[in-house]
Amino acid sequence: MSAEQTAPTRMNLLARRAQIRLASDGIVLLKGKREALLKELLARARKLRGLRNELHRRGRAAVASLAIARAAAGTRAAARKRAPVAAAPTPHGVTRSPRAHPACRRRPPPRHL
C-alpha cells in the first residue's frame, strides 16, 4: 500500500477492499502455480533418477562385457606371443636365439673400488 494519506471516505474504503481482494486472489494464484511447478519438478526428477539408474546399469554391463572381451582377446594374443622365437643365424653358421647374443645379455653392474 502507498504511504500517502487518503481521505476516510466510503469510496476509498471500497477501493482499498478491492485492492486487498485482488492481492489475495493473486497470492492464491501464485501459490497454485508454485504447487504445479513443484509437482512437475518432482516428476521430472523421478524420471531423471530412473534414466540415471538405467545409464549406470548399462555402463556396468558394458564394463563387464568389455572386460570379458579383453580377457578373451588377451588369451589369444598371449598364445600368439608365446610362439617360439626364430633363431638368428650367426656368421659362423651356428644358430642362436636373439636373446643369447652377447650384446643382448644383461651385464652385471660395475664394481666400485
C-alpha positions in Angstrom: 0.0 0.0 0.0 1.1 3.5 -0.5 2.4 5.7 2.3 0.3 8.7 1.3 -2.7 9.7 3.3 -6.2 9.2 1.8 -9.4 10.7 2.8 -11.5 8.4 5.0 -14.4 8.1 2.6 -16.6 5.2 1.7 -15.3 5.2 -1.9 -11.7 4.9 -0.7 -12.7 2.1 1.7 -14.3 0.2 -1.2 -11.2 0.8 -3.4 -8.9 -0.5 -0.7 -11.0 -3.6 -0.2 -10.9 -4.2 -3.9 -7.1 -3.9 -3.9 -6.8 -6.3 -0.9 -9.2 -8.8 -2.6 -7.1 -8.6 -5.9 -3.9 -9.1 -3.9 -5.4 -12.1 -2.1 -6.5 -13.6 -5.3 -3.1 -13.1 -6.8 -1.5 -14.8 -3.8 -3.8 -17.8 -4.2 -3.0 -18.0 -7.9 0.8 -17.7 -7.3 0.6 -20.5 -4.6 -1.3 -22.7 -7.0 1.3 -22.0 -9.7 4.1 -22.8 -7.2 2.5 -26.1 -6.3 2.0 -27.1 -10.0 5.7 -26.2 -10.8 6.8 -28.3 -7.8 4.8 -31.3 -8.9 6.3 -31.0 -12.4 9.8 -30.6 -11.0 9.4 -33.7 -8.8 8.0 -35.7 -11.7 11.0 -34.7 -13.9 13.4 -35.5 -11.1 11.9 -39.0 -10.7 12.2 -39.6 -14.4 15.8 -38.3 -14.4 16.7 -40.6 -11.5 15.3 -43.6 -13.4 17.2 -42.6 -16.5 20.4 -42.2 -14.5 20.0 -45.5 -12.8 19.4 -47.1 -16.2 22.5 -45.4 -17.6 24.6 -46.7 -14.6 23.2 -50.2 -15.1 24.1 -50.2 -18.8 27.5 -48.8 -18.0 28.3 -51.5 -15.5 27.1 -54.1 -18.0 29.3 -52.5 -20.7 32.3 -52.6 -18.5 31.8 -56.2 -17.6 31.3 -57.1 -21.3 34.5 -55.2 -22.2 36.4 -57.0 -19.5 35.3 -60.3 -20.8 36.1 -59.3 -24.4 39.6 -58.1 -23.4 40.2 -61.3 -21.4 39.2 -63.4 -24.5 41.3 -61.3 -26.8 44.2 -61.3 -24.4 44.3 -65.1 -24.2 44.6 -65.3 -28.0 47.2 -62.6 -28.1 49.2 -64.2 -25.3 49.1 -67.5 -27.2 50.4 -65.8 -30.2 53.2 -64.1 -28.2 54.3 -67.5 -26.8 55.1 -68.8 -30.2 58.8 -69.9 -30.5 61.3 -67.2 -31.5 63.1 -67.8 -34.7 66.8 -68.5 -34.3 69.1 -65.9 -35.9 72.0 -67.2 -38.0 75.5 -66.2 -37.0 78.4 -65.6 -39.3 79.8 -69.0 -38.3 76.7 -70.8 -39.3 75.6 -71.6 -35.7 72.1 -70.5 -34.9 71.5 -68.7 -31.6 68.4 -67.3 -30.0 68.4 -63.5 -30.4 68.4 -63.2 -26.6 71.5 -65.3 -26.3 73.7 -62.9 -28.3 76.4 -61.4 -26.2 75.4 -57.8 -26.9 71.9 -58.6 -25.7 72.9 -60.2 -22.4 72.5 -58.2 -19.3 75.8 -57.0 -17.9 76.5 -57.0 -14.1 76.7 -53.6 -12.5 80.2 -52.1 -12.3 82.1 -52.7 -9.1 83.5 -49.6 -7.5 86.7 -49.8 -5.6 
